[in-house]
């Protein structure tokens, strides 16, 4: 009898432990995985400003992976897991065709391209082809980013005006060197997205190029084809189109349509 009582006591205790564990699991469910967003450098400032607001709004933590669209495209093709991608249209189209992104990408923002000129004296506006041609052909050193969506339209513009697109006339540089592109790299003319121009030290900013040479840099957002958090991913993309987001993009010299 003592052995039987002992067995019953042990069985009851195991049942009690199991119930406690089950109750604890119900009271504290498994935490949701962070929402992972891979985004172009183009939208870094606004995403960083919205980061905490988005987490509160979506009731989840958000991990940001910021890089050039080309680098992020390579990472996704290599198998990196993510929930939302915010990239240039060319990368979005290729990743959708490859099955990494769900169809239905949404345009989030576009940026214009402008120039910064060495020195602090007021500079004339660039309104016509002739204005732009004169500026570029007089320059002895032109600099622009070696990676990013603006490189292709800038290259086409220089070729049209007969400006060499290789050293010593042109210097290609990393985004981290934007502030020193005039002072250290020695550029007379720096061509960048308009929301980057204010970062250039020792230069006068001319906001935008003539419309016919305005190579807009578009950014789209799309949901991963393999995300387990589809609703939250869609909600994040919607949040990037709210009046609050639009005002921040506008303050960053970008258009959110």
C-alpha positions as CSV (number, residue, x, y, z in Angstrom):
1,X,0.0,0.0,0.0
2,X,2.7,2.6,0.8
3,X,4.2,1.9,-2.7
4,X,0.8,2.5,-4.3
5,X,0.3,5.7,-2.4
6,X,3.7,6.9,-3.4
7,X,3.0,6.2,-7.1
8,X,-0.3,8.0,-6.8
9,X,1.4,11.0,-5.2
10,X,4.1,11.1,-7.9
11,X,1.4,10.9,-10.6
12,X,-0.5,13.7,-9.1
13,X,2.5,15.9,-8.8
14,X,3.5,15.3,-12.5
15,X,-0.1,16.2,-13.5
16,X,0.1,19.4,-11.4
17,X,3.4,20.4,-13.0
18,X,2.0,19.8,-16.5
19,X,-1.0,22.0,-15.7
20,X,1.2,24.8,-14.4
21,X,3.4,24.6,-17.5
22,X,0.4,24.7,-19.8
23,X,-1.1,27.6,-17.9
24,X,2.2,29.5,-18.2
25,X,2.3,28.9,-21.9
26,X,-1.2,30.3,-22.3
27,X,-0.5,33.3,-20.2
28,X,2.8,34.1,-22.0
29,X,2.4,33.0,-25.6
30,X,5.5,32.6,-27.8
31,X,6.7,36.1,-28.8
32,X,6.1,37.1,-32.4
33,X,9.2,37.2,-34.6
34,X,10.4,40.7,-35.5
35,X,9.3,42.0,-38.8
36,X,12.4,42.3,-41.0
37,X,12.5,45.1,-43.5
38,X,15.3,45.3,-46.2
39,X,15.3,48.8,-47.5
40,X,17.3,51.0,-49.9
41,X,19.5,53.8,-48.5
42,X,17.2,56.2,-50.2
43,X,14.6,55.8,-47.5
44,X,16.9,55.4,-44.5
45,X,16.2,58.8,-42.8
46,X,12.5,58.4,-42.9
47,X,12.4,54.8,-41.9
48,X,14.6,55.5,-38.9
49,X,12.4,58.4,-37.9
50,X,9.3,56.2,-38.2
51,X,10.8,53.1,-36.7
52,X,9.4,53.4,-33.1
53,X,6.0,54.7,-34.4
54,X,5.7,51.7,-36.7
55,X,6.5,49.3,-33.9
56,X,3.8,50.8,-31.7
57,X,1.3,50.9,-34.5
58,X,1.9,47.3,-35.6
59,X,2.5,45.9,-32.1
60,X,5.7,44.2,-33.1
61,X,9.4,44.8,-33.2
62,X,10.9,45.7,-36.5
63,X,14.4,45.0,-37.7
64,X,15.8,47.3,-40.4
65,X,18.4,46.2,-43.0
66,X,19.6,49.2,-44.9
67,X,21.9,49.0,-48.0
68,X,21.9,49.8,-51.7
69,X,19.2,48.2,-53.7
70,X,21.7,46.1,-55.7
71,X,23.3,44.8,-52.5
72,X,19.9,43.9,-51.0
73,X,18.9,42.2,-54.2
74,X,22.0,40.0,-54.0
75,X,21.3,39.2,-50.4
76,X,17.7,38.2,-51.2
77,X,18.8,36.1,-54.1
78,X,21.3,34.4,-51.8
79,X,18.5,33.3,-49.5
80,X,18.3,35.9,-46.8
81,X,14.9,35.8,-45.0
82,X,12.9,39.0,-44.7
83,X,9.3,40.2,-44.7
84,X,9.2,43.5,-46.6
85,X,11.6,44.8,-49.3
86,X,11.7,48.6,-50.1
87,X,13.8,48.9,-53.3
88,X,14.1,50.4,-56.8
89,X,11.6,49.1,-59.3
90,X,14.3,47.2,-61.3
91,X,15.2,45.2,-58.2
92,X,11.6,44.6,-57.3
93,X,10.7,43.4,-60.8
94,X,13.6,41.0,-60.9
95,X,12.9,39.6,-57.4
96,X,9.2,39.2,-58.2
97,X,10.1,37.2,-61.3
98,X,12.4,35.1,-59.3
99,X,9.6,34.2,-56.8
100,X,11.1,36.1,-53.9
101,X,8.5,38.9,-53.8
102,X,4.7,38.6,-54.0
103,X,3.1,40.5,-56.9
104,X,1.5,43.9,-56.2
105,X,4.5,46.2,-55.3
106,X,3.5,49.7,-54.3
107,X,5.4,52.9,-55.1
108,X,6.4,54.6,-51.9
109,X,8.5,57.6,-52.9
110,X,10.6,59.2,-55.6
111,X,13.6,61.5,-55.4
112,X,14.9,64.1,-57.9
113,X,18.5,64.5,-59.0
114,X,20.3,67.7,-58.4
115,X,23.9,69.1,-58.2
116,X,26.2,70.7,-55.7
117,X,28.9,73.1,-56.9
118,X,32.2,73.8,-55.2
119,X,32.3,77.0,-53.2
120,X,29.7,79.2,-51.4
121,X,29.0,81.9,-54.0
122,X,25.4,81.9,-55.3
123,X,25.0,79.8,-58.4
124,X,22.8,80.4,-61.4
125,X,19.8,78.0,-61.8
126,X,20.0,75.2,-64.3
127,X,16.8,75.7,-66.4
128,X,17.8,74.5,-69.9
129,X,19.9,72.0,-71.8
130,X,22.4,74.8,-72.6
131,X,22.7,75.7,-68.9
132,X,23.4,72.0,-68.0
133,X,25.8,71.5,-70.9
134,X,27.8,74.6,-70.0
135,X,28.0,73.5,-66.4
136,X,29.1,69.9,-67.1
137,X,31.6,70.7,-69.9
138,X,33.3,73.4,-67.9
139,X,33.8,71.1,-64.9
140,X,37.2,69.5,-64.5
141,X,36.0,67.0,-61.9
142,X,32.6,65.5,-61.5
143,X,31.6,63.1,-58.8
144,X,28.6,60.8,-58.2
145,X,27.8,57.6,-56.4
146,X,29.2,54.4,-57.7
147,X,26.3,52.4,-56.3
148,X,22.6,53.2,-56.3
149,X,19.7,54.0,-58.6
150,X,20.9,57.4,-59.6
151,X,24.1,56.2,-61.4
152,X,22.4,55.0,-64.6
153,X,20.5,58.2,-65.4
154,X,23.5,60.4,-64.5
155,X,25.7,58.3,-66.8
156,X,23.3,58.7,-69.7
157,X,23.1,62.4,-69.2
158,X,26.9,62.8,-69.2
159,X,27.2,60.7,-72.4
160,X,24.6,62.8,-74.1
161,X,26.6,66.0,-73.4
162,X,29.9,64.4,-74.5
163,X,31.3,64.4,-71.0
164,X,33.7,61.4,-70.2
165,X,32.3,59.0,-67.6
166,X,35.7,57.7,-66.4
167,X,38.7,59.2,-64.5
168,X,40.1,61.7,-64.4
169,X,36.9,63.7,-65.3
170,X,34.6,61.5,-63.2
171,X,35.1,60.1,-59.7
172,X,32.7,57.5,-58.4
173,X,32.5,57.3,-54.6
174,X,30.7,55.5,-51.7
175,X,27.7,57.0,-50.0
176,X,29.7,57.3,-46.8
177,X,31.9,59.9,-48.5
178,X,29.1,62.3,-49.6
179,X,30.0,65.0,-47.0
180,X,33.7,65.2,-48.2
181,X,33.0,64.8,-52.0
182,X,34.0,68.4,-52.6
183,X,36.6,69.0,-49.8
184,X,38.5,65.8,-50.0
185,X,37.7,64.2,-53.4
186,X,38.2,67.6,-55.1
187,X,35.0,67.6,-57.2
188,X,33.8,70.8,-58.9
189,X,30.3,69.3,-59.5
190,X,28.7,66.6,-57.4
191,X,25.5,65.0,-58.8
192,X,23.2,63.3,-56.2
193,X,19.6,62.8,-55.2
194,X,18.3,66.1,-53.9
195,X,17.8,64.7,-50.4
196,X,21.5,64.0,-50.2
197,X,22.8,67.4,-51.5
198,X,22.7,69.2,-48.1
199,X,25.2,66.7,-46.7
200,X,28.0,68.0,-49.1
201,X,30.4,70.3,-47.2
202,X,31.9,73.4,-48.9
203,X,29.3,73.5,-51.7
204,X,26.4,75.5,-53.1
205,X,23.3,73.4,-53.8
206,X,21.3,73.7,-57.0
207,X,18.1,71.8,-56.3
208,X,17.1,69.9,-59.4
209,X,18.0,69.3,-63.0
210,X,15.8,70.4,-66.0
211,X,12.8,68.2,-66.4
212,X,14.1,66.4,-69.6
213,X,17.1,65.3,-67.6
214,X,15.4,64.6,-64.3
215,X,16.1,61.0,-63.7
216,X,13.7,60.3,-60.9
217,X,14.8,57.6,-58.4
218,X,11.7,55.6,-57.6
219,X,11.3,53.3,-54.6
220,X,8.7,50.5,-54.3
221,X,7.7,48.3,-51.4
222,X,6.7,44.6,-51.7
223,X,6.0,41.7,-49.4
224,X,8.2,38.7,-49.3
225,X,6.6,35.7,-51.1
226,X,7.7,33.5,-48.1
227,X,6.7,35.7,-45.1
228,X,4.7,34.2,-42.3
229,X,3.6,37.7,-41.3
230,X,1.7,38.7,-44.4
231,X,-0.9,41.0,-42.6
232,X,1.8,42.8,-40.6
233,X,3.9,43.3,-43.7
234,X,1.0,44.7,-45.6
235,X,0.2,47.0,-42.7
236,X,3.7,48.3,-42.7
237,X,3.6,49.2,-46.4
238,X,0.3,51.0,-45.8
239,X,1.9,52.9,-42.9
240,X,4.5,54.3,-45.3
241,X,1.7,56.0,-47.3
242,X,0.0,57.8,-44.4
243,X,-0.1,61.6,-44.1
244,X,2.6,61.4,-41.3
245,X,4.9,59.4,-43.6
246,X,4.3,61.7,-46.5
247,X,5.1,64.8,-44.4
248,X,8.4,63.2,-43.4
249,X,9.3,62.2,-46.9
250,X,8.5,65.8,-48.1
251,X,10.7,67.2,-45.4
252,X,13.5,64.9,-46.7
253,X,13.0,66.4,-50.1
254,X,11.2,63.4,-51.5
255,X,7.8,62.9,-53.0
256,X,5.4,60.4,-51.6
257,X,2.6,60.1,-54.1
